[in-house]
Amino acid sequence: MIDIEKLKDLCNTSNQLISDDLLEKTICTQEDASLRSPGFVAHYYRLLYFLAKEVKPKLIVELGTHTGISSACLAAGSPESRVITVDNNDSVMPECAYDNIEYRVQDSLIDVGVSDIDILFIDTLHDGIRALKEYELYKDKMADNSIIFFDDISLNESMVKFWKEFAPTVGEKISLPVHGDAGFGAILINNQMKG
């Protein structure tokens, strides 16, 4: 899939325009809001878009759809990918609806029934206990070369404690330089680490 150095490089080089004009406008609106919030100097949306474009994942699962910008970035970056996004509310913005996204309104702790996940993005309640439960639910459903992302690993005490104490059973844990002080973490899994 991708190694740590390439992922870090994408963090530094993905601050550029994306090819979908409506999604680009939506991302800019979010980035402008982030710039007005101390400590949130960057967003991960562009990283997700360019990562999907680079690695062309077959299956992406997002836990925590909210308005759908993250899933739209992943879907637009790799239109051939299947994206499943889960949230307990239906608040997707119309400009974030893509044909290759399957929206599910359900609790994130209910298994979506897939395996061989290339990218898992955990972005629900920003609670360390829940993040760990979500990880446990899907860790054995990941593809041989895959990535698990965690949003807001530094947002609050619960997430800081979770990320500090979290020892994944497989893969390499890293913090990425995106999303400002809120933090963004990843577990990179390759086939040599599994089994």
N, C-alpha and C positions, 0 to 999 in steps of 0.2 A: 504494500500500500504506500507508505511514506515513512521516512525515518525522522528522527528528532531534529536533525540539522535542517532538513528540507522544510519541516513544519515551522521551525523558528524563523527560517528565511521567509516563508509565506506570511508570517506575522508582520514582518518588516516591509514586505513588498506588495502586500495586498491593498494598500491604501491608494487605490486608483478607481477610475470609473468602471462600472459594470456595463454590459451591453444591453440590458433591458432598461429602457428609459423610465418607465413607470416605477419599477422597483428601485432604480437609482434615486429617483425623487423621494420615494418613501424612506429609503436609507438615510438620505441627507436630512430629512425632517427629524429622524431619530438622533442622528449625530449632532444636529444643532441643539436639540434638547439636552443631550449629554454634556455638551460644552458649557451649558448654563448650570450644570450640577457639579459642584466641586468634587473632585476625586473620580469622575467618570469621563476621562479625557479621550477615550477611544471606544469603539464598538467592535464586536467580533463578526458582524454581518458580512463584511467584505472578505474576511478570512474564510468564513464558511462557503461563500460563493466560489472563491478562487481555489479552495481546497477541493470542492466537488468537481470543479472544472479540471483540475490537475489529476485527481485519482480515479474519477469516473466510478464511484461506488455503485454496486447493484442495488443494495438495500440500505436505507437510512431510517432510523427510528428516532423520533424526537418526543421527549416527555416534557410537556409544558408548551403548548402552542401559543397561548395568549393571542396576540393579534396576527400571528402567522408570518412575521417577517423572516425569522430564522429559517423556517421550512421553505419559504419562497426563495431565499438565497441559495439553499441547497438544491432545490428543484431547478431553478434557473441555471445554476452552474453546471448541472448535469441532467439535461432533459430526459436522458435514457434511464435515469435512476428511478426506483420506486421509493417514495417517501411516505412513511406513515407517521402522522403526528397526533398526539393524544393530549387532551385537556378536559377538565371537568366542566368547562364552560365553552360555549360557542361564540367567540368574539373575533373571528377572523375578518380582517379587512378585505373588502372585495379585490383590491389591487394585489393581494397576496395569494389569490386562488390560482393554482396551476393544475393542469390536467394530470400530472404525474404525482400529485399529492392526494393521499387518502386521509381525510380528517375523521377522527374518532372522538366523540364526546363520551369519556369514561374516566374512571379513576386511574391514575398512572401506575398503581400497584396491581392492576388487572393485566395479565399477560396478553399481548396483542397476537400471540400465536404464530410467530415467525422465528426462524433461526438463520444463521449465517449473516448476521448484521454486520455491515461494513463500518457504519458510523452510528453511534448511539450518542444522543445529546440529552443530558439530564439537566433540566431547567424548570423545575416545578416550584415547590414552596420555599426553597432556599433554607431548608432545615437539614442539618447534618444527619439526623436519624432517618428522615425520609430518603435523603440522597443515598444513604447506605442500603436501605431496603430496595430502592430502585436498582442500584448496582447489583445487589445479590440476585434480584429477579432475572436480570439479563446477562450477567457475566458469562454464563455457559452457553449463551446463544450467539456469541460473537463469532465472526468469520476468523479464519486463521491469521489474516493480516488486517487488523481493524483498529479503530480508535473509539474511545469513550471520552466524551467531553463533559465537564461539570462547570456550569456557570456560577458566578458569584461565590467563589470559594473563600473570599475575604470579606463578604458583605456584613456578616454578623458573627457573634461569638460561637453559635452553633456550627456554622459552616467553617470557621477558622479551626475549631477543635476537630471537626470531622476531617478536614484536609490534612491537618498536622498529624493526626493519629492513623489515618487511612493507609493501610498496607494491602494493596491489591494482590490477589492470589496469583495473578498472571499479568505480565506487562510491565512497562516502565512508567512511573508516575512523574509528570513534569508540570510546572506552572508556566503559563505562557504570557508574554508581554502584550496582552490585549485586554480591553475592558477596564482600564484604569485601576483604581483602588478596589474595585469590586472583585477582581480576580477571575481567572479562567484557567481551569486545570484540564489535564488530559492524561489518559492511560493509553500508551501505544502498545499494541499486541502484535507480535509477529509469530509466524508458524514455529519458529525455534523455541519460543517461550511456552507454547501450549503443549500439553501432553508430555 
